[in-house]
């Protein structure tokens, strides 16, 4: 069983990496990019039958800093 966990900074949290990417795109001539938010995808290869609740536990315990990040679980 496979799952992807998409982790992004919550709205309102400063994203310096996203801002650096936005600035670099502008410097490279890509006009019209008003904002960039950068996140991460964590690909999990799990034992068959692993529950979404168990994956949520993993996210809450380690994979996402829920104070400043949100996450979404995608079962594949």
DASUL-V37630 format. One record per residue. N is the residue number from 1. RES is the residue in three letters. SS is DSSP state (hx for helix, st for strand, lp for the rest). NEAR is the number of other C-alpha atoms within 10 Angstrom. Layout:
# DASUL-V37630
N_RES_SS_NEAR / N_RES_SS_NEAR
This chain:
# DASUL-V37630
1_UNK_lp_11 / 2_UNK_st_13 / 3_UNK_st_18 / 4_UNK_st_17 / 5_UNK_st_20 / 6_UNK_st_17 / 7_UNK_st_21 / 8_UNK_st_21 / 9_UNK_st_20 / 10_UNK_lp_15 / 11_UNK_lp_11 / 12_UNK_lp_7 / 13_UNK_lp_11 / 14_UNK_lp_12 / 15_UNK_lp_16 / 16_UNK_hx_12 / 17_UNK_hx_13 / 18_UNK_hx_15 / 19_UNK_hx_16 / 20_UNK_hx_14 / 21_UNK_hx_16 / 22_UNK_hx_19 / 23_UNK_hx_16 / 24_UNK_hx_12 / 25_UNK_hx_15 / 26_UNK_hx_14 / 27_UNK_hx_10 / 28_UNK_lp_8 / 29_UNK_lp_8 / 30_UNK_lp_11 / 31_UNK_lp_10 / 32_UNK_lp_9 / 33_UNK_lp_11 / 34_UNK_lp_9 / 35_UNK_lp_10 / 36_UNK_lp_16 / 37_UNK_lp_17 / 38_UNK_lp_14 / 39_UNK_st_15 / 40_UNK_st_13 / 41_UNK_st_15 / 42_UNK_st_14 / 43_UNK_st_13 / 44_UNK_st_14 / 45_UNK_st_11 / 46_UNK_lp_12 / 47_UNK_lp_9 / 48_UNK_lp_8 / 49_UNK_lp_7 / 50_UNK_lp_12 / 51_UNK_lp_12 / 52_UNK_hx_13 / 53_UNK_hx_9 / 54_UNK_hx_10 / 55_UNK_hx_19 / 56_UNK_hx_17 / 57_UNK_hx_12 / 58_UNK_hx_12 / 59_UNK_hx_20 / 60_UNK_hx_15 / 61_UNK_hx_11 / 62_UNK_hx_10 / 63_UNK_hx_18 / 64_UNK_lp_21 / 65_UNK_lp_15 / 66_UNK_lp_16 / 67_UNK_lp_10 / 68_UNK_lp_13 / 69_UNK_st_15 / 70_UNK_st_17 / 71_UNK_st_21 / 72_UNK_st_13 / 73_UNK_st_16 / 74_UNK_st_12 / 75_UNK_st_13 / 76_UNK_lp_10
